[in-house]
Amino acid sequence: MNTQIETLLTEMKLGSIAEANEFCLQHHIDAPKMVLETQPIAFDNACDAYTLGTALALHRALATKDNSATLAASNIGEALQAFCKTGSVAAQRQVGLGHGALAARLLSEQTQCFCFLAGHESFAAAEGAIKIALNANKSRQSPLKVILNGLGKDAAYLISRINGFTYVRTQFDYQTGQLHEVSRKRFSDSQRGEILCFGADDVREGVAIMHYADVDVSITGNSTNPTRFQHPVAGIYKSERINQAKPYFSVASGGGTGRTLHPDNVAAGPASYGMTDTMGRMHADAQFAGSSSVPAHVAMMGFIGMGNNPMVGASVALAVAVEQQLNR
């Protein structure tokens, strides 16, 4: 156990993660269960990190009488940061704090639309989207719109059908630059059906979809087309939003050691960030470390074993759970 974890446990007058879990259970929150519900292949240290974060959020909320989910999200992020290995890519980027800040942003009324960019190419994005859709609006006054925007209309249709989302078929007019909605098909009557899944033929249509949905915050994936779709879409959309004087918070998920798609970087070994990571740095307001979906790759970056996209969902879900339990 590192000193950062010990410091947070000491603040709560707890001696171990097991005691933190008991504290959470006393408030009817089973953090490990919620983590594994979000991503069943998450590592034990992900369960431990979210247990510590949930306990910290409960402790500070009881001390300050501020039960808001946004504050809980920030406190969860502080605990996640404590699990970063010293000197690692994850620690350098402060990805734990970044996850807390992103979850807080999604729970803020100022954010109206959140996009998993290239999301339909990864089941992990679907896992994160489902958890956000099922939980964020329990805390918000206005509903948060959640969309997935990725390359390929057939893929978007399939991921919508499998997960019970709503598939939105679009057609981009390359002469006028206008995006037209052709049809919608909802695959469930549950809250999952509120998630909109778009498929694009190319970057231009992907950017148009971002404008069409009026995306405020997005997170890219590192899935099958990282260099030719999601990073270019995020970068172009950001420049256009700036020109429109509209806010846009861009998060780059993934990258780091192992994503060495750039031949000039291969010889650098652990110092290499790879092409996908380099492209993420061009547009990101916050950048995570490791895969958007694969727990082992996130752990390689010196963080916990859980995909970055599912982590977004787990952070939101547990922050909302803190608010709900303390407001009963």
C-alpha positions in Angstrom: 0.0 0.0 0.0 1.5 3.3 -1.0 1.7 6.5 1.1 -1.1 8.3 -0.9 -3.6 5.5 -0.2 -2.5 5.4 3.5 -2.9 9.2 3.8 -6.5 9.0 2.6 -7.3 6.0 4.8 -5.8 7.9 7.8 -8.0 10.9 7.0 -11.1 8.7 7.3 -9.6 6.9 10.4 -9.7 3.6 8.5 -7.0 1.0 8.5 -7.5 -0.8 5.2 -9.4 -1.1 2.0 -11.5 -3.8 3.7 -12.6 -1.3 6.4 -13.3 1.3 3.6 -15.6 -1.3 2.0 -17.4 -1.9 5.3 -17.9 1.8 5.6 -19.4 1.9 2.1 -21.7 -1.1 2.8 -23.0 0.7 5.9 -24.3 3.3 3.5 -25.7 0.6 1.2 -23.1 1.1 -1.6 -21.3 -2.0 -2.9 -18.5 -0.4 -4.9 -16.8 -3.6 -6.2 -20.2 -4.9 -7.4 -20.9 -1.7 -9.3 -17.4 -1.7 -10.8 -17.8 -5.3 -12.0 -21.3 -4.6 -13.3 -19.8 -1.9 -15.5 -16.9 -4.0 -16.8 -16.9 -7.7 -15.6 -13.2 -8.1 -16.6 -11.9 -5.3 -14.4 -9.1 -6.1 -12.1 -9.3 -6.3 -8.3 -7.3 -3.1 -7.9 -10.0 -1.3 -9.8 -12.5 -2.5 -7.2 -10.1 -1.4 -4.4 -9.6 2.1 -6.0 -13.3 2.8 -6.3 -14.0 1.4 -2.9 -11.5 3.9 -1.5 -12.9 6.7 -3.6 -16.5 6.0 -2.6 -15.6 5.9 1.1 -13.7 9.2 0.7 -16.7 10.8 -1.0 -19.0 9.6 1.7 -16.6 10.7 4.5 -16.1 14.2 3.1 -19.8 14.7 2.3 -20.7 13.9 5.8 -18.1 16.3 7.1 -19.0 19.2 4.9 -22.8 18.5 4.5 -22.3 18.8 0.7 -23.9 15.7 -0.8 -23.6 16.7 -4.4 -22.7 14.1 -7.0 -20.3 16.5 -8.7 -18.2 16.9 -5.5 -18.4 13.1 -4.9 -17.0 12.6 -8.4 -14.0 14.8 -7.7 -13.3 13.0 -4.4 -13.5 9.7 -6.2 -10.9 11.0 -8.7 -8.6 11.9 -5.9 -8.7 8.3 -4.6 -8.1 7.0 -8.1 -5.1 9.2 -8.4 -3.7 7.6 -5.2 -3.5 4.3 -7.1 -1.2 5.7 -9.8 2.3 4.2 -9.6 4.9 6.9 -8.9 6.7 8.0 -12.0 4.3 6.2 -14.4 2.6 7.7 -17.5 -0.6 7.6 -15.5 0.9 9.6 -12.6 2.4 12.1 -14.9 -0.9 12.8 -16.6 -2.8 12.7 -13.3 -5.4 10.4 -14.9 -7.1 9.7 -11.7 -7.9 13.3 -11.1 -8.8 13.5 -14.8 -11.4 10.8 -14.4 -12.9 12.5 -11.4 -13.1 15.9 -13.3 -14.7 14.2 -16.3 -17.4 12.6 -14.2 -18.1 15.8 -12.4 -18.4 17.6 -15.8 -20.9 15.0 -16.9 -23.0 15.6 -13.8 -22.9 19.3 -14.3 -25.9 21.0 -15.8 -23.6 23.0 -18.1 -22.9 19.8 -20.1 -25.9 18.7 -22.3 -24.4 16.1 -24.7 -21.6 13.6 -24.1 -20.1 11.6 -27.0 -18.1 8.4 -27.0 -16.2 9.3 -30.2 -15.6 6.1 -32.2 -17.6 4.5 -29.4 -19.5 1.9 -31.4 -16.2 0.2 -32.4 -15.7 -0.9 -28.7 -18.0 -2.8 -26.4 -16.2 -1.0 -23.6 -17.7 2.3 -24.8 -21.1 0.7 -24.8 -20.5 -0.4 -21.2 -19.5 3.1 -20.2 -22.5 4.6 -22.1 -25.0 2.3 -20.5 -23.7 3.1 -16.9 -23.9 6.9 -17.6 -27.3 6.7 -19.2 -28.7 4.7 -16.2 -27.2 6.9 -13.5 -26.3 10.5 -14.5 -29.9 11.7 -14.9 -30.7 10.6 -11.3 -28.6 13.6 -10.2 -29.2 16.1 -13.0 -32.1 18.5 -13.4 -31.9 18.3 -17.2 -31.2 15.0 -18.9 -27.8 14.3 -20.3 -27.8 13.2 -23.9 -25.3 10.3 -24.5 -24.3 9.4 -28.1 -21.8 7.1 -29.8 -20.2 8.3 -33.0 -18.0 6.0 -35.0 -16.9 4.8 -38.4 -19.3 2.6 -40.3 -23.1 2.6 -40.5 -23.4 -1.2 -40.3 -21.3 -1.3 -37.2 -23.4 1.4 -35.6 -26.6 -0.6 -36.4 -25.2 -3.8 -34.9 -23.9 -2.2 -31.7 -27.3 -0.5 -31.3 -29.2 -3.8 -31.8 -27.0 -5.7 -29.4 -27.1 -3.2 -26.6 -30.7 -1.8 -27.1 -29.6 1.6 -28.2 -31.3 3.8 -30.8 -29.6 3.7 -34.2 -29.6 7.0 -36.1 -28.9 6.7 -39.8 -27.6 9.8 -41.5 -26.6 10.9 -45.0 -23.9 13.5 -45.5 -24.2 15.8 -48.6 -20.6 16.4 -49.7 -21.6 19.2 -52.0 -23.4 21.3 -49.5 -21.8 20.1 -46.3 -25.2 19.3 -44.8 -26.0 16.3 -42.7 -29.5 14.8 -43.1 -31.1 12.3 -40.7 -32.6 9.5 -42.7 -34.2 7.3 -40.0 -34.1 6.2 -36.4 -34.6 2.7 -35.0 -35.0 2.2 -31.2 -34.0 -1.3 -30.1 -35.4 -1.2 -26.5 -38.0 0.6 -24.4 -35.6 0.9 -21.5 -33.3 3.8 -20.7 -30.7 2.2 -23.0 -32.9 3.3 -25.8 -32.1 6.9 -25.0 -28.5 6.4 -26.1 -28.1 7.4 -29.8 -25.7 5.6 -31.9 -24.4 7.2 -35.2 -22.3 5.7 -37.9 -20.2 7.9 -40.2 -18.7 7.1 -43.7 -15.7 9.3 -43.1 -14.2 12.2 -41.0 -16.3 14.9 -42.6 -19.6 13.1 -41.7 -18.2 12.4 -38.2 -17.6 16.1 -37.6 -21.0 16.9 -39.0 -22.6 14.4 -36.5 -20.8 16.1 -33.7 -22.3 19.5 -34.7 -25.7 17.8 -35.3 -25.8 16.4 -31.7 -24.2 19.6 -30.3 -21.6 17.7 -28.4 -20.1 19.5 -25.3 -17.8 16.8 -24.1 -16.3 13.7 -25.8 -13.9 10.9 -25.1 -12.0 9.2 -28.0 -11.3 5.5 -28.0 -8.2 3.7 -29.3 -10.1 1.2 -31.3 -9.8 0.0 -34.9 -9.5 3.4 -36.6 -7.7 5.7 -34.1 -5.5 7.6 -36.5 -8.0 8.0 -39.4 -11.3 8.8 -37.6 -11.7 9.7 -34.0 -8.6 11.9 -33.4 -9.1 13.9 -36.7 -12.8 14.3 -35.9 -12.1 15.6 -32.4 -9.4 18.0 -33.6 -11.5 19.4 -36.5 -14.6 19.7 -34.4 -12.7 21.5 -31.6 -11.3 24.1 -34.0 -14.8 24.7 -35.5 -16.4 25.0 -32.0 -13.8 27.5 -31.0 -14.6 29.6 -34.1 -18.3 29.4 -33.0 -17.4 30.6 -29.5 -19.0 27.4 -28.1 -17.4 25.2 -25.3 -16.0 21.8 -26.1 -14.0 19.6 -23.7 -12.1 16.9 -25.5 -10.7 13.9 -23.7 -8.3 11.4 -25.4 -8.6 7.9 -24.0 -5.8 5.4 -24.6 -2.3 5.8 -25.8 1.0 5.4 -24.1 3.4 2.5 -24.2 2.2 -0.3 -26.5 0.5 2.1 -29.0 3.6 2.4 -31.1 2.1 2.8 -34.5 4.7 5.4 -35.5 7.9 3.7 -36.8 10.1 6.5 -35.6 9.0 5.8 -32.0 9.5 2.0 -31.8 13.2 2.2 -30.7 12.2 4.5 -27.8 10.7 1.6 -25.8 8.9 2.8 -22.7 9.5 6.4 -23.6 7.5 6.0 -26.8 3.9 7.2 -26.8 3.1 6.1 -30.3 1.1 7.8 -33.1 -2.3 7.4 -31.5 -1.1 9.1 -28.3 0.6 11.9 -30.2 -2.6 12.6 -32.1 -4.5 12.7 -28.9 -2.2 15.4 -27.6 -3.1 17.6 -30.5 -6.7 18.1 -29.3 -7.2 16.8 -25.8 -8.0 19.0 -22.8 -7.4 15.8 -20.7 -5.6 12.7 -21.8 -5.8 9.3 -20.1 -3.3 6.5 -20.3 -3.8 3.0 -21.7 -6.6 1.4 -23.6 -10.2 2.7 -23.7 -11.3 -0.9 -23.2 -8.5 -3.3 -22.1 -7.8 -3.4 -18.3 -4.3 -4.9 -18.7 -3.2 -2.1 -20.9 -4.4 0.6 -18.5 -2.5 -1.3 -15.7 0.6 -1.2 -17.9 0.5 2.6 -17.8 0.7 2.5 -14.0 -3.0 2.8 -13.2 -5.7 0.4 -12.3 -7.0 -2.5 -14.4 -10.1 -1.1 -16.0 -10.8 0.3 -19.4 -11.0 4.1 -19.6 -14.4 4.2 -21.1 -16.0 1.9 -18.5 -14.2 3.9 -15.8 -16.2 7.0 -16.9 -19.4 5.0 -16.3 -18.3 3.7 -13.0 -17.2 7.1 -11.7 -20.6 8.6 -12.6 -22.5 5.7 -11.1 -20.7 5.7 -7.8 -20.8 9.5 -7.5 -24.6 9.4 -8.0 -24.9 6.6 -5.5 -23.2 8.7 -2.8 -25.5 11.6 -3.4 -28.6 9.4 -3.4 -27.7 7.5 -0.2 -26.9 10.6 1.8 -30.0 12.5 0.6 -32.4 9.7 1.8 
